[in-house]
Amino acid sequence: MEKTTLYLPDDLQRELRALSRRTGRPQAVLVREALASYLADNEAPWPTSIGSATSDGSVQAKDARRWVHEQWSRDDARPWRRSDPV
């Protein structure tokens, strides 16, 4: 675990301190739980590259790796093999 310093507005610090006293739980635990919840609710969006967001469905995100290898293999006239490094 790494130490992180946060600068909080006075009112937010007072509320955090009061919640810590009411619940008997350390402020650090409350901050970690709140941050974990926030991050879980704000996951990274799906990439829009390689057809993952195409309307015609020509390349699905799950097939992107295979598609890239097939296209690049076609360009250098060498068929892609499953054993090729990625």
Backbone as CSV, one residue per row, in Angstrom:
resi,resn,N_x,N_y,N_z,CA_x,CA_y,CA_z,C_x,C_y,C_z
1,MET,0.856,-1.166,0.000,0.000,0.000,0.000,0.905,1.232,0.000
2,GLU,0.512,2.240,-0.760,1.284,3.480,-0.822,0.574,4.595,-0.070
3,LYS,1.362,5.500,0.461,0.807,6.652,1.160,0.523,7.752,0.154
4,THR,-0.639,8.388,0.298,-1.033,9.496,-0.563,-1.527,10.631,0.316
5,THR,-1.137,11.833,-0.024,-1.586,13.011,0.711,-2.706,13.687,-0.073
6,LEU,-3.790,13.986,0.607,-4.926,14.669,-0.016,-5.139,16.011,0.657
7,TYR,-5.469,17.006,-0.139,-5.869,18.300,0.391,-7.374,18.394,0.236
8,LEU,-8.070,18.484,1.362,-9.533,18.527,1.355,-10.027,19.895,1.782
9,PRO,-11.133,20.337,1.198,-11.757,21.574,1.696,-12.152,21.377,3.165
10,ASP,-12.171,22.458,3.911,-12.456,22.372,5.350,-13.755,21.642,5.662
11,ASP,-14.825,21.950,4.912,-16.121,21.328,5.204,-16.097,19.823,4.938
12,LEU,-15.401,19.403,3.891,-15.300,17.975,3.592,-14.474,17.254,4.656
13,GLN,-13.416,17.897,5.127,-12.597,17.306,6.187,-13.400,17.165,7.481
14,ARG,-14.218,18.183,7.797,-15.057,18.097,9.007,-16.043,16.940,8.906
15,GLU,-16.670,16.785,7.723,-17.623,15.690,7.533,-16.927,14.329,7.631
16,LEU,-15.755,14.214,7.059,-15.000,12.957,7.126,-14.619,12.635,8.566
17,ARG,-14.145,13.634,9.292,-13.764,13.439,10.689,-14.992,13.025,11.521
18,ALA,-16.135,13.673,11.278,-17.351,13.347,12.025,-17.813,11.922,11.716
19,LEU,-17.764,11.531,10.443,-18.155,10.164,10.077,-17.219,9.150,10.718
20,SER,-15.950,9.469,10.751,-14.979,8.579,11.379,-15.303,8.375,12.858
21,ARG,-15.638,9.468,13.546,-16.003,9.358,14.971,-17.282,8.560,15.168
22,ARG,-18.307,8.849,14.331,-19.597,8.148,14.467,-19.464,6.653,14.233
23,THR,-18.673,6.280,13.254,-18.576,4.863,12.879,-17.443,4.133,13.589
24,GLY,-16.521,4.898,14.184,-15.379,4.275,14.838,-14.378,3.689,13.835
25,ARG,-14.449,4.159,12.609,-13.554,3.664,11.563,-12.568,4.758,11.179
26,PRO,-11.334,4.392,10.893,-10.326,5.400,10.536,-10.699,6.157,9.259
27,GLN,-10.293,7.413,9.196,-10.553,8.238,8.026,-9.953,7.593,6.769
28,ALA,-8.780,7.007,6.883,-8.129,6.397,5.722,-8.982,5.280,5.133
29,VAL,-9.618,4.491,5.993,-10.480,3.401,5.517,-11.686,3.984,4.786
30,LEU,-12.281,5.017,5.347,-13.440,5.650,4.716,-13.077,6.237,3.347
31,VAL,-11.923,6.870,3.258,-11.491,7.450,1.983,-11.227,6.348,0.963
32,ARG,-10.556,5.267,1.374,-10.293,4.162,0.441,-11.585,3.555,-0.078
33,GLU,-12.556,3.340,0.813,-13.839,2.764,0.394,-14.582,3.699,-0.564
34,ALA,-14.577,4.988,-0.259,-15.266,5.956,-1.116,-14.595,6.024,-2.490
35,LEU,-13.280,6.024,-2.516,-12.559,6.091,-3.780,-12.756,4.818,-4.600
36,ALA,-12.737,3.663,-3.953,-12.967,2.394,-4.658,-14.363,2.373,-5.268
37,SER,-15.350,2.860,-4.534,-16.718,2.901,-5.041,-16.820,3.854,-6.234
38,TYR,-16.202,5.006,-6.128,-16.229,5.989,-7.213,-15.573,5.428,-8.477
39,LEU,-14.425,4.804,-8.316,-13.714,4.250,-9.474,-14.487,3.103,-10.119
40,ALA,-15.153,2.296,-9.326,-15.945,1.186,-9.871,-17.123,1.714,-10.689
41,ASP,-17.671,2.847,-10.286,-18.799,3.445,-11.003,-18.374,4.208,-12.252
42,ASN,-17.072,4.431,-12.415,-16.552,5.215,-13.529,-15.496,4.435,-14.300
43,GLU,-15.874,3.245,-14.762,-14.933,2.411,-15.503,-14.556,3.069,-16.817
44,ALA,-13.399,2.693,-17.335,-12.929,3.229,-18.611,-13.872,2.791,-19.730
45,PRO,-14.129,3.680,-20.676,-15.021,3.320,-21.781,-14.362,2.325,-22.731
46,TRP,-15.187,1.599,-23.469,-14.668,0.690,-24.492,-13.963,1.507,-25.561
47,PRO,-12.877,0.992,-26.111,-12.198,1.731,-27.186,-13.087,1.783,-28.423
48,THR,-12.970,2.863,-29.160,-13.758,2.992,-30.382,-12.946,2.589,-31.604
49,SER,-11.726,2.137,-31.392,-10.884,1.743,-32.512,-11.172,0.318,-32.945
50,ILE,-10.737,-0.027,-34.103,-10.835,-1.360,-34.688,-12.258,-1.894,-34.637
51,GLY,-13.206,-1.041,-34.900,-14.572,-1.492,-35.094,-15.361,-1.849,-33.861
52,SER,-14.835,-1.612,-32.678,-15.594,-2.004,-31.492,-16.885,-1.203,-31.351
53,ALA,-16.960,-0.084,-32.037,-18.173,0.720,-31.958,-18.771,0.962,-33.344
54,THR,-18.454,0.100,-34.290,-18.986,0.302,-35.637,-20.451,-0.081,-35.669
55,SER,-21.203,0.631,-36.468,-22.630,0.350,-36.560,-22.911,-0.839,-37.479
56,ASP,-22.002,-1.119,-38.409,-22.258,-2.230,-39.323,-21.821,-3.583,-38.756
57,GLY,-21.107,-3.564,-37.635,-20.714,-4.812,-36.992,-19.661,-5.598,-37.752
58,SER,-18.922,-4.929,-38.627,-17.954,-5.641,-39.458,-16.826,-6.260,-38.633
59,VAL,-16.401,-5.596,-37.588,-15.367,-6.149,-36.710,-15.809,-5.917,-35.277
60,GLN,-16.017,-6.971,-34.553,-16.374,-6.865,-33.140,-15.096,-6.740,-32.322
61,ALA,-15.170,-6.109,-31.171,-13.992,-5.919,-30.323,-13.336,-7.247,-29.980
62,LYS,-14.153,-8.284,-29.740,-13.581,-9.584,-29.365,-12.784,-10.207,-30.503
63,ASP,-13.035,-9.774,-31.742,-12.337,-10.321,-32.902,-11.217,-9.417,-33.396
64,ALA,-10.981,-8.305,-32.740,-10.036,-7.300,-33.225,-8.616,-7.851,-33.365
65,ARG,-8.171,-8.612,-32.399,-6.804,-9.140,-32.435,-6.595,-9.999,-33.677
66,ARG,-7.522,-10.908,-33.925,-7.432,-11.771,-35.101,-7.489,-10.946,-36.370
67,TRP,-8.390,-9.975,-36.413,-8.558,-9.136,-37.597,-7.275,-8.371,-37.927
68,VAL,-6.649,-7.787,-36.908,-5.401,-7.045,-37.129,-4.340,-7.962,-37.696
69,HIS,-4.199,-9.138,-37.128,-3.185,-10.073,-37.630,-3.480,-10.497,-39.066
70,GLU,-4.722,-10.752,-39.366,-5.075,-11.140,-40.743,-4.768,-10.019,-41.724
71,GLN,-5.118,-8.786,-41.350,-4.876,-7.651,-42.248,-3.391,-7.400,-42.441
72,TRP,-2.641,-7.433,-41.372,-1.205,-7.179,-41.483,-0.517,-8.320,-42.203
73,SER,-0.956,-9.527,-41.991,-0.364,-10.676,-42.686,-0.619,-10.570,-44.179
74,ARG,-1.791,-10.088,-44.549,-2.133,-9.925,-45.946,-1.195,-8.908,-46.604
75,ASP,-0.860,-7.864,-45.875,0.006,-6.818,-46.425,1.424,-7.315,-46.701
76,ASP,1.927,-8.195,-45.875,3.297,-8.667,-46.126,3.305,-10.071,-46.747
77,ALA,2.161,-10.511,-47.265,2.023,-11.774,-48.009,2.443,-12.997,-47.207
78,ARG,2.311,-12.919,-45.904,2.627,-14.071,-45.060,1.413,-14.352,-44.196
79,PRO,0.855,-15.547,-44.278,-0.337,-15.836,-43.462,-0.014,-15.790,-41.972
80,TRP,-0.966,-15.273,-41.230,-0.799,-15.208,-39.786,-0.975,-16.591,-39.191
81,ARG,-0.098,-16.910,-38.256,-0.194,-18.188,-37.536,-0.462,-17.895,-36.069
82,ARG,-1.221,-18.770,-35.452,-1.549,-18.584,-34.041,-0.298,-18.482,-33.190
83,SER,0.805,-19.068,-33.621,2.049,-19.036,-32.848,2.824,-17.731,-33.002
84,ASP,2.384,-16.843,-33.923,3.077,-15.559,-34.104,2.987,-14.742,-32.818
85,PRO,4.069,-14.045,-32.467,4.022,-13.199,-31.272,3.052,-12.036,-31.460
86,VAL,2.460,-11.632,-30.369,1.477,-10.550,-30.422,2.091,-9.288,-29.896
